[in-house]
Amino acid sequence: MLNQLAISDGNNERLQKAASDAIAVQDAVNLIAVVGSLHRHLKAMRETGMSGDEINNHPVTICFASKISSLCRMTVERETKAFGAIEKMANGETVQYEVIPI
């Protein structure tokens, strides 16, 4: 499958605000606030007519995802352990997990 290119209009107030907030959250430490802001901007992006892969690959989405990954101290090992833990939790088991302070 060939890669496609998309264009994002920086003159669109919603997209401009989303980009501005994606920059601002890079200094954030509150995961709930970051996810809430991302959610608001994803809904606004959808209202501009974007959908699917266009939203998933948008620079705003990628920068928010990067921040979320950073706050969660994401590594392949932590991700693998997390998937194992949620499998256990989904089956009613109690799990322990590592907490790495910010």
Secondary structure, DSSP 8 states (H G I E B T S, - for coil): ---------TTSHHHHHHHHHHHHGGG---HHHHHHHHHHHHHHHHHTT--HHHHHT-HHHHHHHHHHHHHTT--HHHHHHHHHHHHHHHTT----------
